[in-house]
Amino acid sequence: MRILALITVIITGIILIYGTVDMPDWGDPNSPASKHVSPRYIEEALEKTATPNIVTAVLADYRSYDTLGET
């Protein structure tokens, strides 16, 4: 039984490592999140949230929708 658990952990680890091979480097300005998502938040934050501070808009408005279903 311990061998089966070890094999399962090893296979899961290999799959997780394989899944991260295609991920962009940390902080890469050419990643999809930096090219498409971030500019949208920067351009539309004031209009959609009526909050002048972008950090507050993201944390209080956008992230609150993310955690709404978690509680």
PQR file of N, CA, C, O and H, with PARSE charges and radii, in Angstrom:
ATOM      1  N   MET A   1       0.822  -1.192   0.000 -0.4000 1.5000
ATOM      2  CA  MET A   1       0.000   0.000   0.000 -0.0000 2.0000
ATOM      3  C   MET A   1       0.871   1.262   0.000  0.5500 1.7000
ATOM      4  O   MET A   1       0.516   2.259  -0.630 -0.5500 1.4000
ATOM      5  N   ARG A   2       2.002   1.223   0.700 -0.4000 1.5000
ATOM      6  CA  ARG A   2       2.882   2.394   0.733 -0.0000 2.0000
ATOM      7  C   ARG A   2       3.527   2.630  -0.631  0.5500 1.7000
ATOM      8  O   ARG A   2       3.778   3.772  -1.016 -0.5500 1.4000
ATOM      9  H   ARG A   2       2.290   0.414   1.212  0.4000 1.0000
ATOM     10  N   ILE A   3       3.791   1.557  -1.350 -0.4000 1.5000
ATOM     11  CA  ILE A   3       4.384   1.693  -2.681 -0.0000 2.0000
ATOM     12  C   ILE A   3       3.390   2.377  -3.617  0.5500 1.7000
ATOM     13  O   ILE A   3       3.770   3.246  -4.402 -0.5500 1.4000
ATOM     14  H   ILE A   3       3.587   0.629  -1.038  0.4000 1.0000
ATOM     15  N   LEU A   4       2.138   1.992  -3.535 -0.4000 1.5000
ATOM     16  CA  LEU A   4       1.106   2.608  -4.367 -0.0000 2.0000
ATOM     17  C   LEU A   4       0.973   4.102  -4.060  0.5500 1.7000
ATOM     18  O   LEU A   4       0.831   4.916  -4.972 -0.5500 1.4000
ATOM     19  H   LEU A   4       1.829   1.286  -2.898  0.4000 1.0000
ATOM     20  N   ALA A   5       1.018   4.454  -2.787 -0.4000 1.5000
ATOM     21  CA  ALA A   5       0.946   5.866  -2.407 -0.0000 2.0000
ATOM     22  C   ALA A   5       2.163   6.626  -2.925  0.5500 1.7000
ATOM     23  O   ALA A   5       2.023   7.749  -3.410 -0.5500 1.4000
ATOM     24  H   ALA A   5       1.133   3.792  -2.046  0.4000 1.0000
ATOM     25  N   LEU A   6       3.340   6.040  -2.833 -0.4000 1.5000
ATOM     26  CA  LEU A   6       4.557   6.682  -3.324 -0.0000 2.0000
ATOM     27  C   LEU A   6       4.493   6.886  -4.834  0.5500 1.7000
ATOM     28  O   LEU A   6       4.850   7.953  -5.333 -0.5500 1.4000
ATOM     29  H   LEU A   6       3.453   5.128  -2.439  0.4000 1.0000
ATOM     30  N   ILE A   7       4.049   5.886  -5.550 -0.4000 1.5000
ATOM     31  CA  ILE A   7       3.928   5.997  -7.005 -0.0000 2.0000
ATOM     32  C   ILE A   7       2.911   7.079  -7.373  0.5500 1.7000
ATOM     33  O   ILE A   7       3.135   7.845  -8.310 -0.5500 1.4000
ATOM     34  H   ILE A   7       3.759   5.019  -5.145  0.4000 1.0000
ATOM     35  N   THR A   8       1.811   7.145  -6.649 -0.4000 1.5000
ATOM     36  CA  THR A   8       0.800   8.168  -6.900 -0.0000 2.0000
ATOM     37  C   THR A   8       1.363   9.568  -6.670  0.5500 1.7000
ATOM     38  O   THR A   8       1.106  10.477  -7.459 -0.5500 1.4000
ATOM     39  H   THR A   8       1.629   6.522  -5.888  0.4000 1.0000
ATOM     40  N   VAL A   9       2.120   9.744  -5.603 -0.4000 1.5000
ATOM     41  CA  VAL A   9       2.720  11.049  -5.311 -0.0000 2.0000
ATOM     42  C   VAL A   9       3.737  11.423  -6.381  0.5500 1.7000
ATOM     43  O   VAL A   9       3.781  12.576  -6.810 -0.5500 1.4000
ATOM     44  H   VAL A   9       2.329   9.006  -4.961  0.4000 1.0000
ATOM     45  N   ILE A  10       4.541  10.484  -6.813 -0.4000 1.5000
ATOM     46  CA  ILE A  10       5.547  10.757  -7.843 -0.0000 2.0000
ATOM     47  C   ILE A  10       4.877  11.125  -9.165  0.5500 1.7000
ATOM     48  O   ILE A  10       5.288  12.085  -9.816 -0.5500 1.4000
ATOM     49  H   ILE A  10       4.505   9.548  -6.465  0.4000 1.0000
ATOM     50  N   ILE A  11       3.869  10.387  -9.562 -0.4000 1.5000
ATOM     51  CA  ILE A  11       3.162  10.683 -10.814 -0.0000 2.0000
ATOM     52  C   ILE A  11       2.480  12.046 -10.735  0.5500 1.7000
ATOM     53  O   ILE A  11       2.520  12.818 -11.693 -0.5500 1.4000
ATOM     54  H   ILE A  11       3.535   9.607  -9.033  0.4000 1.0000
ATOM     55  N   THR A  12       1.861  12.341  -9.607 -0.4000 1.5000
ATOM     56  CA  THR A  12       1.229  13.652  -9.432 -0.0000 2.0000
ATOM     57  C   THR A  12       2.259  14.771  -9.507  0.5500 1.7000
ATOM     58  O   THR A  12       2.004  15.804 -10.126 -0.5500 1.4000
ATOM     59  H   THR A  12       1.829  11.714  -8.829  0.4000 1.0000
ATOM     60  N   GLY A  13       3.411  14.580  -8.890 -0.4000 1.5000
ATOM     61  CA  GLY A  13       4.479  15.578  -8.956 -0.0000 2.0000
ATOM     62  C   GLY A  13       4.973  15.795 -10.372  0.5500 1.7000
ATOM     63  O   GLY A  13       5.210  16.933 -10.778 -0.5500 1.4000
ATOM     64  H   GLY A  13       3.618  13.741  -8.388  0.4000 1.0000
ATOM     65  N   ILE A  14       5.129  14.729 -11.123 -0.4000 1.5000
ATOM     66  CA  ILE A  14       5.573  14.841 -12.517 -0.0000 2.0000
ATOM     67  C   ILE A  14       4.541  15.608 -13.342  0.5500 1.7000
ATOM     68  O   ILE A  14       4.903  16.455 -14.159 -0.5500 1.4000
ATOM     69  H   ILE A  14       4.936  13.805 -10.793  0.4000 1.0000
ATOM     70  N   ILE A  15       3.276  15.318 -13.134 -0.4000 1.5000
ATOM     71  CA  ILE A  15       2.217  16.024 -13.863 -0.0000 2.0000
ATOM     72  C   ILE A  15       2.216  17.510 -13.512  0.5500 1.7000
ATOM     73  O   ILE A  15       2.063  18.353 -14.395 -0.5500 1.4000
ATOM     74  H   ILE A  15       2.982  14.631 -12.471  0.4000 1.0000
ATOM     75  N   LEU A  16       2.385  17.836 -12.239 -0.4000 1.5000
ATOM     76  CA  LEU A  16       2.410  19.248 -11.833 -0.0000 2.0000
ATOM     77  C   LEU A  16       3.617  19.975 -12.405  0.5500 1.7000
ATOM     78  O   LEU A  16       3.492  21.116 -12.850 -0.5500 1.4000
ATOM     79  H   LEU A  16       2.509  17.151 -11.521  0.4000 1.0000
ATOM     80  N   ILE A  17       4.762  19.349 -12.404 -0.4000 1.5000
ATOM     81  CA  ILE A  17       5.958  19.968 -12.984 -0.0000 2.0000
ATOM     82  C   ILE A  17       5.779  20.144 -14.486  0.5500 1.7000
ATOM     83  O   ILE A  17       6.134  21.189 -15.031 -0.5500 1.4000
ATOM     84  H   ILE A  17       4.864  18.422 -12.043  0.4000 1.0000
ATOM     85  N   TYR A  18       5.241  19.148 -15.153 -0.4000 1.5000
ATOM     86  CA  TYR A  18       4.997  19.249 -16.593 -0.0000 2.0000
ATOM     87  C   TYR A  18       4.024  20.391 -16.906  0.5500 1.7000
ATOM     88  O   TYR A  18       4.171  21.074 -17.920 -0.5500 1.4000
ATOM     89  H   TYR A  18       4.953  18.299 -14.711  0.4000 1.0000
ATOM     90  N   GLY A  19       3.042  20.594 -16.042 -0.4000 1.5000
ATOM     91  CA  GLY A  19       2.064  21.657 -16.261 -0.0000 2.0000
ATOM     92  C   GLY A  19       2.632  23.052 -16.104  0.5500 1.7000
ATOM     93  O   GLY A  19       2.069  24.009 -16.636 -0.5500 1.4000
ATOM     94  H   GLY A  19       2.923  20.039 -15.219  0.4000 1.0000
ATOM     95  N   THR A  20       3.732  23.187 -15.386 -0.4000 1.5000
ATOM     96  CA  THR A  20       4.325  24.512 -15.192 -0.0000 2.0000
ATOM     97  C   THR A  20       5.381  24.853 -16.232  0.5500 1.7000
ATOM     98  O   THR A  20       5.909  25.965 -16.212 -0.5500 1.4000
ATOM     99  H   THR A  20       4.189  22.410 -14.953  0.4000 1.0000
ATOM    100  N   VAL A  21       5.702  23.957 -17.121 -0.4000 1.5000
ATOM    101  CA  VAL A  21       6.734  24.211 -18.128 -0.0000 2.0000
ATOM    102  C   VAL A  21       6.321  25.349 -19.066  0.5500 1.7000
ATOM    103  O   VAL A  21       7.160  26.165 -19.446 -0.5500 1.4000
ATOM    104  H   VAL A  21       5.272  23.054 -17.138  0.4000 1.0000
ATOM    105  N   ASP A  22       5.053  25.411 -19.440 -0.4000 1.5000
ATOM    106  CA  ASP A  22       4.575  26.425 -20.380 -0.0000 2.0000
ATOM    107  C   ASP A  22       4.220  27.756 -19.726  0.5500 1.7000
ATOM    108  O   ASP A  22       3.871  28.712 -20.419 -0.5500 1.4000
ATOM    109  H   ASP A  22       4.372  24.747 -19.131  0.4000 1.0000
ATOM    110  N   MET A  23       4.303  27.827 -18.412 -0.4000 1.5000
ATOM    111  CA  MET A  23       3.948  29.078 -17.739 -0.0000 2.0000
ATOM    112  C   MET A  23       4.996  30.148 -18.019  0.5500 1.7000
ATOM    113  O   MET A  23       6.184  29.838 -18.114 -0.5500 1.4000
ATOM    114  H   MET A  23       4.587  27.051 -17.849  0.4000 1.0000
ATOM    115  N   PRO A  24       4.570  31.415 -18.154 -0.5600 1.5000
ATOM    116  CA  PRO A  24       5.551  32.489 -18.379  0.2800 2.0000
ATOM    117  C   PRO A  24       6.386  32.716 -17.124  0.5500 1.7000
ATOM    118  O   PRO A  24       5.984  32.350 -16.020 -0.5500 1.4000
ATOM    119  N   ASP A  25       7.551  33.326 -17.312 -0.4000 1.5000
ATOM    120  CA  ASP A  25       8.410  33.642 -16.179 -0.0000 2.0000
ATOM    121  C   ASP A  25       7.713  34.628 -15.255  0.5500 1.7000
ATOM    122  O   ASP A  25       6.872  35.417 -15.686 -0.5500 1.4000
ATOM    123  H   ASP A  25       7.878  33.624 -18.209  0.4000 1.0000
ATOM    124  N   TRP A  26       8.076  34.571 -13.977 -0.4000 1.5000
ATOM    125  CA  TRP A  26       7.480  35.457 -12.982 -0.0000 2.0000
ATOM    126  C   TRP A  26       7.800  36.907 -13.326  0.5500 1.7000
ATOM    127  O   TRP A  26       8.967  37.268 -13.474 -0.5500 1.4000
ATOM    128  H   TRP A  26       8.759  33.930 -13.627  0.4000 1.0000
ATOM    129  N   GLY A  27       6.779  37.729 -13.453 -0.4000 1.5000
ATOM    130  CA  GLY A  27       6.964  39.137 -13.759 -0.0000 2.0000
ATOM    131  C   GLY A  27       7.215  39.445 -15.222  0.5500 1.7000
ATOM    132  O   GLY A  27       7.602  40.566 -15.555 -0.5500 1.4000
ATOM    133  H   GLY A  27       5.831  37.435 -13.334  0.4000 1.0000
ATOM    134  N   ASP A  28       7.007  38.488 -16.094 -0.4000 1.5000
ATOM    135  CA  ASP A  28       7.235  38.696 -17.524 -0.0000 2.0000
ATOM    136  C   ASP A  28       6.246  39.733 -18.068  0.5500 1.7000
ATOM    137  O   ASP A  28       5.037  39.510 -18.003 -0.5500 1.4000
ATOM    138  H   ASP A  28       6.693  37.578 -15.823  0.4000 1.0000
ATOM    139  N   PRO A  29       6.728  40.857 -18.599 -0.5600 1.5000
ATOM    140  CA  PRO A  29       5.804  41.881 -19.100  0.2800 2.0000
ATOM    141  C   PRO A  29       5.066  41.464 -20.368  0.5500 1.7000
ATOM    142  O   PRO A  29       4.106  42.126 -20.763 -0.5500 1.4000
ATOM    143  N   ASN A  30       5.492  40.389 -21.009 -0.4000 1.5000
ATOM    144  CA  ASN A  30       4.828  39.915 -22.223 -0.0000 2.0000
ATOM    145  C   ASN A  30       3.868  38.761 -21.958  0.5500 1.7000
ATOM    146  O   ASN A  30       3.362  38.154 -22.902 -0.5500 1.4000
ATOM    147  H   ASN A  30       6.272  39.851 -20.689  0.4000 1.0000
ATOM    148  N   SER A  31       3.613  38.452 -20.698 -0.4000 1.5000
ATOM    149  CA  SER A  31       2.686  37.371 -20.380 -0.0000 2.0000
ATOM    150  C   SER A  31       1.252  37.824 -20.669  0.5500 1.7000
ATOM    151  O   SER A  31       0.982  39.025 -20.675 -0.5500 1.4000
ATOM    152  H   SER A  31       4.025  38.945 -19.932  0.4000 1.0000
ATOM    153  N   PRO A  32       0.340  36.896 -20.905 -0.5600 1.5000
ATOM    154  CA  PRO A  32      -1.044  37.281 -21.200  0.2800 2.0000
ATOM    155  C   PRO A  32      -1.684  38.128 -20.097  0.5500 1.7000
ATOM    156  O   PRO A  32      -2.469  39.031 -20.387 -0.5500 1.4000
ATOM    157  N   ALA A  33      -1.356  37.845 -18.853 -0.4000 1.5000
ATOM    158  CA  ALA A  33      -1.936  38.641 -17.761 -0.0000 2.0000
ATOM    159  C   ALA A  33      -1.459  40.082 -17.809  0.5500 1.7000
ATOM    160  O   ALA A  33      -2.218  40.999 -17.493 -0.5500 1.4000
ATOM    161  H   ALA A  33      -0.718  37.112 -18.617  0.4000 1.0000
ATOM    162  N   SER A  34      -0.216  40.289 -18.199 -0.4000 1.5000
ATOM    163  CA  SER A  34       0.330  41.648 -18.254 -0.0000 2.0000
ATOM    164  C   SER A  34      -0.123  42.402 -19.496  0.5500 1.7000
ATOM    165  O   SER A  34      -0.225  43.628 -19.473 -0.5500 1.4000
ATOM    166  H   SER A  34       0.401  39.545 -18.455  0.4000 1.0000
ATOM    167  N   LYS A  35      -0.394  41.684 -20.572 -0.4000 1.5000
ATOM    168  CA  LYS A  35      -0.763  42.353 -21.826 -0.0000 2.0000
ATOM    169  C   LYS A  35      -2.261  42.611 -21.947  0.5500 1.7000
ATOM    170  O   LYS A  35      -2.665  43.569 -22.607 -0.5500 1.4000
ATOM    171  H   LYS A  35      -0.311  40.688 -20.590  0.4000 1.0000
ATOM    172  N   HIS A  36      -3.084  41.785 -21.329 -0.4000 1.5000
ATOM    173  CA  HIS A  36      -4.522  41.902 -21.543 -0.0000 2.0000
ATOM    174  C   HIS A  36      -5.292  42.244 -20.264  0.5500 1.7000
ATOM    175  O   HIS A  36      -6.162  43.115 -20.283 -0.5500 1.4000
ATOM    176  H   HIS A  36      -2.756  41.007 -20.793  0.4000 1.0000
ATOM    177  N   VAL A  37      -4.986  41.583 -19.179 -0.4000 1.5000
ATOM    178  CA  VAL A  37      -5.775  41.747 -17.962 -0.0000 2.0000
ATOM    179  C   VAL A  37      -5.409  43.028 -17.217  0.5500 1.7000
ATOM    180  O   VAL A  37      -6.287  43.825 -16.885 -0.5500 1.4000
ATOM    181  H   VAL A  37      -4.279  40.876 -19.163  0.4000 1.0000
ATOM    182  N   SER A  38      -4.139  43.226 -16.957 -0.4000 1.5000
ATOM    183  CA  SER A  38      -3.705  44.401 -16.179 -0.0000 2.0000
ATOM    184  C   SER A  38      -4.102  45.723 -16.824  0.5500 1.7000
ATOM    185  O   SER A  38      -4.623  46.593 -16.127 -0.5500 1.4000
ATOM    186  H   SER A  38      -3.426  42.579 -17.226  0.4000 1.0000
ATOM    187  N   PRO A  39      -3.878  45.913 -18.128 -0.5600 1.5000
ATOM    188  CA  PRO A  39      -4.299  47.191 -18.725  0.2800 2.0000
ATOM    189  C   PRO A  39      -5.804  47.447 -18.612  0.5500 1.7000
ATOM    190  O   PRO A  39      -6.239  48.590 -18.475 -0.5500 1.4000
ATOM    191  N   ARG A  40      -6.581  46.387 -18.669 -0.4000 1.5000
ATOM    192  CA  ARG A  40      -8.033  46.563 -18.550 -0.0000 2.0000
ATOM    193  C   ARG A  40      -8.397  47.084 -17.161  0.5500 1.7000
ATOM    194  O   ARG A  40      -9.213  47.997 -17.036 -0.5500 1.4000
ATOM    195  H   ARG A  40      -6.228  45.458 -18.780  0.4000 1.0000
ATOM    196  N   TYR A  41      -7.797  46.509 -16.121 -0.4000 1.5000
ATOM    197  CA  TYR A  41      -8.052  47.004 -14.768 -0.0000 2.0000
ATOM    198  C   TYR A  41      -7.606  48.452 -14.623  0.5500 1.7000
ATOM    199  O   TYR A  41      -8.316  49.263 -14.028 -0.5500 1.4000
ATOM    200  H   TYR A  41      -7.134  45.767 -16.223  0.4000 1.0000
ATOM    201  N   ILE A  42      -6.441  48.783 -15.160 -0.4000 1.5000
ATOM    202  CA  ILE A  42      -5.907  50.139 -15.029 -0.0000 2.0000
ATOM    203  C   ILE A  42      -6.799  51.148 -15.756  0.5500 1.7000
ATOM    204  O   ILE A  42      -7.058  52.233 -15.237 -0.5500 1.4000
ATOM    205  H   ILE A  42      -5.863  48.125 -15.643  0.4000 1.0000
ATOM    206  N   GLU A  43      -7.262  50.797 -16.940 -0.4000 1.5000
ATOM    207  CA  GLU A  43      -8.059  51.730 -17.736 -0.0000 2.0000
ATOM    208  C   GLU A  43      -9.496  51.864 -17.244  0.5500 1.7000
ATOM    209  O   GLU A  43     -10.076  52.946 -17.337 -0.5500 1.4000
ATOM    210  H   GLU A  43      -7.052  49.915 -17.362  0.4000 1.0000
ATOM    211  N   GLU A  44     -10.076  50.798 -16.727 -0.4000 1.5000
ATOM    212  CA  GLU A  44     -11.499  50.813 -16.402 -0.0000 2.0000
ATOM    213  C   GLU A  44     -11.815  50.859 -14.911  0.5500 1.7000
ATOM    214  O   GLU A  44     -12.988  50.871 -14.537 -0.5500 1.4000
ATOM    215  H   GLU A  44      -9.604  49.919 -16.652  0.4000 1.0000
ATOM    216  N   ALA A  45     -10.808  50.883 -14.059 -0.4000 1.5000
ATOM    217  CA  ALA A  45     -11.060  50.814 -12.616 -0.0000 2.0000
ATOM    218  C   ALA A  45     -11.880  51.994 -12.113  0.5500 1.7000
ATOM    219  O   ALA A  45     -12.858  51.799 -11.391 -0.5500 1.4000
ATOM    220  H   ALA A  45      -9.855  50.873 -14.362  0.4000 1.0000
ATOM    221  N   LEU A  46     -11.505  53.194 -12.475 -0.4000 1.5000
ATOM    222  CA  LEU A  46     -12.224  54.375 -11.983 -0.0000 2.0000
ATOM    223  C   LEU A  46     -13.655  54.411 -12.509  0.5500 1.7000
ATOM    224  O   LEU A  46     -14.589  54.719 -11.768 -0.5500 1.4000
ATOM    225  H   LEU A  46     -10.711  53.353 -13.061  0.4000 1.0000
ATOM    226  N   GLU A  47     -13.821  54.099 -13.773 -0.4000 1.5000
ATOM    227  CA  GLU A  47     -15.152  54.151 -14.386 -0.0000 2.0000
ATOM    228  C   GLU A  47     -16.095  53.101 -13.801  0.5500 1.7000
ATOM    229  O   GLU A  47     -17.257  53.399 -13.528 -0.5500 1.4000
ATOM    230  H   GLU A  47     -13.063  53.848 -14.375  0.4000 1.0000
ATOM    231  N   LYS A  48     -15.611  51.889 -13.609 -0.4000 1.5000
ATOM    232  CA  LYS A  48     -16.488  50.801 -13.179 -0.0000 2.0000
ATOM    233  C   LYS A  48     -16.699  50.741 -11.673  0.5500 1.7000
ATOM    234  O   LYS A  48     -17.734  50.260 -11.213 -0.5500 1.4000
ATOM    235  H   LYS A  48     -14.666  51.647 -13.830  0.4000 1.0000
ATOM    236  N   THR A  49     -15.718  51.229 -10.889 -0.4000 1.5000
ATOM    237  CA  THR A  49     -15.829  51.094  -9.439 -0.0000 2.0000
ATOM    238  C   THR A  49     -16.035  52.414  -8.715  0.5500 1.7000
ATOM    239  O   THR A  49     -16.401  52.418  -7.540 -0.5500 1.4000
ATOM    240  H   THR A  49     -14.877  51.620 -11.263  0.4000 1.0000
ATOM    241  N   ALA A  50     -15.808  53.534  -9.390 -0.4000 1.5000
ATOM    242  CA  ALA A  50     -15.898  54.872  -8.781 -0.0000 2.0000
ATOM    243  C   ALA A  50     -14.944  55.017  -7.600  0.5500 1.7000
ATOM    244  O   ALA A  50     -15.221  55.751  -6.651 -0.5500 1.4000
ATOM    245  H   ALA A  50     -15.511  53.531 -10.344  0.4000 1.0000
ATOM    246  N   THR A  51     -13.825  54.312  -7.668 -0.4000 1.5000
ATOM    247  CA  THR A  51     -12.793  54.380  -6.642 -0.0000 2.0000
ATOM    248  C   THR A  51     -11.536  54.944  -7.286  0.5500 1.7000
ATOM    249  O   THR A  51     -11.019  54.345  -8.229 -0.5500 1.4000
ATOM    250  H   THR A  51     -13.600  53.715  -8.438  0.4000 1.0000
ATOM    251  N   PRO A  52     -11.025  56.079  -6.808 -0.5600 1.5000
ATOM    252  CA  PRO A  52      -9.875  56.701  -7.472  0.2800 2.0000
ATOM    253  C   PRO A  52      -8.560  55.941  -7.307  0.5500 1.7000
ATOM    254  O   PRO A  52      -7.647  56.122  -8.113 -0.5500 1.4000
ATOM    255  N   ASN A  53      -8.446  55.107  -6.298 -0.4000 1.5000
ATOM    256  CA  ASN A  53      -7.220  54.356  -6.072 -0.0000 2.0000
ATOM    257  C   ASN A  53      -7.360  52.978  -6.723  0.5500 1.7000
ATOM    258  O   ASN A  53      -8.276  52.228  -6.386 -0.5500 1.4000
ATOM    259  H   ASN A  53      -9.188  54.960  -5.644  0.4000 1.0000
ATOM    260  N   ILE A  54      -6.469  52.642  -7.643 -0.4000 1.5000
ATOM    261  CA  ILE A  54      -6.574  51.379  -8.383 -0.0000 2.0000
ATOM    262  C   ILE A  54      -6.401  50.178  -7.465  0.5500 1.7000
ATOM    263  O   ILE A  54      -7.099  49.176  -7.620 -0.5500 1.4000
ATOM    264  H   ILE A  54      -5.725  53.252  -7.917  0.4000 1.0000
ATOM    265  N   VAL A  55      -5.479  50.265  -6.510 -0.4000 1.5000
ATOM    266  CA  VAL A  55      -5.261  49.141  -5.592 -0.0000 2.0000
ATOM    267  C   VAL A  55      -6.519  48.883  -4.773  0.5500 1.7000
ATOM    268  O   VAL A  55      -6.926  47.733  -4.609 -0.5500 1.4000
ATOM    269  H   VAL A  55      -4.911  51.079  -6.384  0.4000 1.0000
ATOM    270  N   THR A  56      -7.131  49.929  -4.265 -0.4000 1.5000
ATOM    271  CA  THR A  56      -8.370  49.777  -3.503 -0.0000 2.0000
ATOM    272  C   THR A  56      -9.484  49.225  -4.385  0.5500 1.7000
ATOM    273  O   THR A  56     -10.274  48.393  -3.939 -0.5500 1.4000
ATOM    274  H   THR A  56      -6.801  50.863  -4.399  0.4000 1.0000
ATOM    275  N   ALA A  57      -9.551  49.677  -5.618 -0.4000 1.5000
ATOM    276  CA  ALA A  57     -10.582  49.183  -6.532 -0.0000 2.0000
ATOM    277  C   ALA A  57     -10.432  47.686  -6.766  0.5500 1.7000
ATOM    278  O   ALA A  57     -11.419  46.950  -6.754 -0.5500 1.4000
ATOM    279  H   ALA A  57      -8.910  50.353  -5.980  0.4000 1.0000
ATOM    280  N   VAL A  58      -9.211  47.241  -6.978 -0.4000 1.5000
ATOM    281  CA  VAL A  58      -8.991  45.814  -7.232 -0.0000 2.0000
ATOM    282  C   VAL A  58      -9.285  44.999  -5.982  0.5500 1.7000
ATOM    283  O   VAL A  58      -9.978  43.985  -6.056 -0.5500 1.4000
ATOM    284  H   VAL A  58      -8.410  47.839  -6.988  0.4000 1.0000
ATOM    285  N   LEU A  59      -8.767  45.428  -4.834 -0.4000 1.5000
ATOM    286  CA  LEU A  59      -8.957  44.655  -3.605 -0.0000 2.0000
ATOM    287  C   LEU A  59     -10.397  44.691  -3.107  0.5500 1.7000
ATOM    288  O   LEU A  59     -10.943  43.656  -2.725 -0.5500 1.4000
ATOM    289  H   LEU A  59      -8.204  46.252  -4.774  0.4000 1.0000
ATOM    290  N   ALA A  60     -11.011  45.852  -3.107 -0.4000 1.5000
ATOM    291  CA  ALA A  60     -12.341  45.983  -2.510 -0.0000 2.0000
ATOM    292  C   ALA A  60     -13.466  45.598  -3.460  0.5500 1.7000
ATOM    293  O   ALA A  60     -14.487  45.067  -3.021 -0.5500 1.4000
ATOM    294  H   ALA A  60     -10.568  46.693  -3.418  0.4000 1.0000
ATOM    295  N   ASP A  61     -13.300  45.854  -4.741 -0.4000 1.5000
ATOM    296  CA  ASP A  61     -14.397  45.598  -5.670 -0.0000 2.0000
ATOM    297  C   ASP A  61     -14.220  44.307  -6.463  0.5500 1.7000
ATOM    298  O   ASP A  61     -15.066  43.415  -6.395 -0.5500 1.4000
ATOM    299  H   ASP A  61     -12.471  46.285  -5.097  0.4000 1.0000
ATOM    300  N   TYR A  62     -13.134  44.206  -7.206 -0.4000 1.5000
ATOM    301  CA  TYR A  62     -12.953  43.026  -8.055 -0.0000 2.0000
ATOM    302  C   TYR A  62     -12.713  41.764  -7.232  0.5500 1.7000
ATOM    303  O   TYR A  62     -13.313  40.725  -7.508 -0.5500 1.4000
ATOM    304  H   TYR A  62     -12.447  44.931  -7.261  0.4000 1.0000
ATOM    305  N   ARG A  63     -11.844  41.840  -6.225 -0.4000 1.5000
ATOM    306  CA  ARG A  63     -11.539  40.656  -5.427 -0.0000 2.0000
ATOM    307  C   ARG A  63     -12.713  40.250  -4.540  0.5500 1.7000
ATOM    308  O   ARG A  63     -12.834  39.079  -4.179 -0.5500 1.4000
ATOM    309  H   ARG A  63     -11.357  42.684  -6.001  0.4000 1.0000
ATOM    310  N   SER A  64     -13.567  41.188  -4.189 -0.4000 1.5000
ATOM    311  CA  SER A  64     -14.714  40.832  -3.358 -0.0000 2.0000
ATOM    312  C   SER A  64     -15.662  39.903  -4.109  0.5500 1.7000
ATOM    313  O   SER A  64     -16.292  39.041  -3.495 -0.5500 1.4000
ATOM    314  H   SER A  64     -13.468  42.139  -4.483  0.4000 1.0000
ATOM    315  N   TYR A  65     -15.774  40.063  -5.418 -0.4000 1.5000
ATOM    316  CA  TYR A  65     -16.589  39.131  -6.207 -0.0000 2.0000
ATOM    317  C   TYR A  65     -15.969  37.740  -6.206  0.5500 1.7000
ATOM    318  O   TYR A  65     -16.683  36.737  -6.221 -0.5500 1.4000
ATOM    319  H   TYR A  65     -15.263  40.763  -5.917  0.4000 1.0000
ATOM    320  N   ASP A  66     -14.652  37.682  -6.188 -0.4000 1.5000
ATOM    321  CA  ASP A  66     -13.958  36.399  -6.180 -0.0000 2.0000
ATOM    322  C   ASP A  66     -14.223  35.647  -4.880  0.5500 1.7000
ATOM    323  O   ASP A  66     -14.431  34.433  -4.897 -0.5500 1.4000
ATOM    324  H   ASP A  66     -14.072  38.497  -6.175  0.4000 1.0000
ATOM    325  N   THR A  67     -14.218  36.357  -3.758 -0.4000 1.5000
ATOM    326  CA  THR A  67     -14.405  35.693  -2.467 -0.0000 2.0000
ATOM    327  C   THR A  67     -15.870  35.538  -2.085  0.5500 1.7000
ATOM    328  O   THR A  67     -16.179  34.865  -1.102 -0.5500 1.4000
ATOM    329  H   THR A  67     -14.049  37.342  -3.745  0.4000 1.0000
ATOM    330  N   LEU A  68     -16.768  36.139  -2.835 -0.4000 1.5000
ATOM    331  CA  LEU A  68     -18.187  36.072  -2.504 -0.0000 2.0000
ATOM    332  C   LEU A  68     -18.685  34.624  -2.469  0.5500 1.7000
ATOM    333  O   LEU A  68     -19.428  34.247  -1.562 -0.5500 1.4000
ATOM    334  H   LEU A  68     -16.517  36.686  -3.634  0.4000 1.0000
ATOM    335  N   GLY A  69     -18.288  33.830  -3.428 -0.4000 1.5000
ATOM    336  CA  GLY A  69     -18.734  32.449  -3.473 -0.0000 2.0000
ATOM    337  C   GLY A  69     -17.972  31.516  -2.554  0.5500 1.7000
ATOM    338  O   GLY A  69     -18.371  30.365  -2.380 -0.5500 1.4000
ATOM    339  H   GLY A  69     -17.684  34.136  -4.164  0.4000 1.0000
ATOM    340  N   GLU A  70     -16.886  31.983  -1.964 -0.4000 1.5000
ATOM    341  CA  GLU A  70     -16.068  31.126  -1.111 -0.0000 2.0000
ATOM    342  C   GLU A  70     -16.561  31.078   0.323  0.5500 1.7000
ATOM    343  O   GLU A  70     -16.200  30.165   1.065 -0.5500 1.4000
ATOM    344  H   GLU A  70     -16.562  32.919  -2.105  0.4000 1.0000
ATOM    345  N   THR A  71     -17.372  32.032   0.727 -0.4000 1.5000
ATOM    346  CA  THR A  71     -17.787  32.069   2.134 -0.0000 2.0000
ATOM    347  C   THR A  71     -19.068  31.339   2.374  0.5500 1.7000
ATOM    348  O   THR A  71     -19.544  31.284   3.508 -0.5500 1.4000
ATOM    349  H   THR A  71     -17.666  32.774   0.124  0.4000 1.0000
TER
END
